[in-house]
Amino acid sequence: MERGAIVGWACGPVPAAAHCLGDVPVLYREIHGYRRAFRMAGSGPPLLLVHGLGDSSVTWSPILARLARQRTVIAPDLLGHGGSEQPRADYAVAAYACGMRDLLAVLGIDRVTVVGHSLGAGVAMQFAYQFPERCERLVIVGGGGIGPEVHPLLRLAAGPGAELGLPLATSAPVRSALRLLAPVLRRTGGLGLGRHDFDYVLDRYLALNSATARQAFLRTLRAGVDLRGQVVTMTDRGYLTAGLPTLIIWGAHDAVIPVAHAGLAHTTMPGSRVEIFEEAGHFPHHDAPERFVSVLEEFLETTSPQEYDAERWRHLLRAGSPGEPLYEEAAPPHPSSGS
């Protein structure tokens, strides 16, 4: 079956227009007993778009239809986000990477280029690490999971007692007050988010209006952030992207995750490309959608999909990161459930 010609086969009838983002409807599949929402459009090589913390597939609205002109675009709502269910569950990036694999399997898609934003970039990197045979290219956009620095409000929300304070901070009176104060906050730096990111982040915050949404948000946040910052990093495994076409996109005015992380990722991911959007914040696909699509399409057109080679992967693991000595060849271990 041609990749991209599978929407109707995989998903059945398209939902009512009220659930649509432009001409791209929200579709649903049940996986492991949970409802998973996603958007899917276009025809051609598959492109998986993974959103960030507290967000949804709506974040891709400025670019999704344009990308779908030449590709099959799949934009899921991560578990606990958007139209997907919000159960008491595992919200670590490894679990999310498994969820992406399972959704793609249900849709009949074996291999994809993965584009991840913020938390979604951490999921994308984890997907490339856990399932290298399924990942053709990797695109990191303002990515989490590289260095410890992250906006102070996220560190505070990850701390003890947040499950008690967040319901009050997202109560109807507080949400109404924030809407009224938004113009003043915007003029005074937007709580440290700046003019690029304040409005969209505020909208995502105001959407935490149910107990299940808040619980999912906190579980997801605490899986990767504590009071000291981000606790998950890919830099120790970045060398494994050797041979995997990788693009790193960052906004120069990113107030959520500093742009310095783009350079850190670049130094640890061999052969990666970096594009800094000088007039963008944490959401370059919002601030400069036309340039974002142009940069992404140029990357896709000038790189070849990674062909997974188990022997090469084994060699990379044995060699370790650049600058480390090669490991001594060890005798094969005794068979076990983990070998």
Secondary structure, 3 states (H helix, E strand, C coil): CCCCCCHHHHHCCCCCHHHEECCEEEEEEEECCEEEEEEEECCCCEEEEECCCCCCHHHHCCCHHHHCCCCEEEEECCCCCCCCCCCCCCCCHHHHHHHHHHHHHHHCCCCEEEEEECHHHHHHHHHHHHCHHHEEEEEEECCCCCCCCCCHHHHHHCCCCHHHHHHHHCCHHHHHHHHHHHHHHHHCCCCCCHHHHHHHHHHHHHCCCCHHHHHHHHHHHHCCEECCEECCCCCCCHHHHCCCCEEEEEECCCCCCCCHHHHHHHHHCCCCEEEEECCCCCCHHHHCHHHHHHHHHHHHHCCCCCCCCHHHHHHHHHHCCCCCCCCCCCCCCCCCCCC
